[in-house]
Amino acid sequence: MKTHLLSLLALFIFFSACNHAAAPGEDEPTNALKVSLNGTAPDRLDDYWYQGKAEISRYELSQNRYKDNHPGEVVMIFVTEDFLTDKQVKNDNYTNSNSIPILKNNIVKTFPTGIYTYNIMTSVFTPVQPDAHPMTLKVSNSSQEWCGQTYMQINYNERKDRYDYLLHSYFENEADKTGNVTATVMEEELFNRIRINPASLPAEDLDILPSAEFTRLTHRPYAPTPATFSLADYQGEEFTGENLQVYTIRYPELNRTLEIVFEAAAPYRIAGWKDTYPSMFDKQPRSTIAKRTHSVMDAYWSHNSLADMDKRSELGLD
């Protein structure tokens, strides 16, 4: 693993993450089954991830919302960086010894619902050495639309082996909350686990944490939920790519099925995903579908001038 801090500092200069962790909740954590990911990933990531660039992919989106499927797009940005385990933020100054390599996934989703637009962003921070650090350290999610906005942050509390979360919402019944749940697998991290090594994916039935995006869009409590898992060759026609596999997560209590389709060979690029569940507005099942259309490796943080605008066409962005 190329984890020499000074060399990584030269390679990776990114925007900073939020500079403080969630406040610990006072309640006892909810019980949940756990899965060990120890010993299921290599000692280092493939060289693909250490080029001084991020992998940026655009996906064509059909989003289940209200009583329709709405067109939109998703941009998914995978990149490695150094992360502080105590502050749970990006290592910018390299004066703190509590630094480990992680794989970060930023998911930026945009879709209109009639006259107004949703903008949803999720960030996921997963250590690349699960033997030493088996738990995803942090997930944050924000949603903005014309009615208002929400922000949720989940941080791993190693001392108490739980996830502490905070929620800020414009909805009266959600408002400002803090809480905690027993540490278990997080839905958001499954995309990162695929990219690190699909062999690390859960195979046994267990309670996992549905994504912050799903719980916010459906206004459900953030809590571990029973799920089943399967991995198979992809036989469908919705997603394109070479030698595809599909990882399926089923939530019986939610009547929900999430399918993640990816390339079976490293670096295990995500071809797309399909998330099927009943709309909370008319209870009819609909599928959110995201299909990859473009993918590039780019040091995007260096391309922020007007002269770089033409690079957006490489990703199919307006």
Secondary structure, 3 states (H helix, E strand, C coil): CCCCHHHHHHHCCCCCCCCCCCCCCCCCCECCCCCCCCCCCCCCCCHHHCCCCEEEEEEEEEEEECCEEEEEEEEEEEEEEEEECCCCCECCCCCCCCEEEEEEEEEEEEEEECCEEEEEEEEEEEECCCCCCCCCCEEEEEEEECCEEEEEEEEEECCCCEEEEEEEECCCCCCEEEEEEECCCECCHHHHHHHHCHHHCCCCCEEEECCHHHHHHHCCCCCCEEEEEEEEECCCCCCCCCCEEEEEEEEHHHCEEEEEEEECCCCCCEEEEEEEEECCCCCCEEEEEEEEEEEEEECHHHCCCHHHHHHHHHHCCC
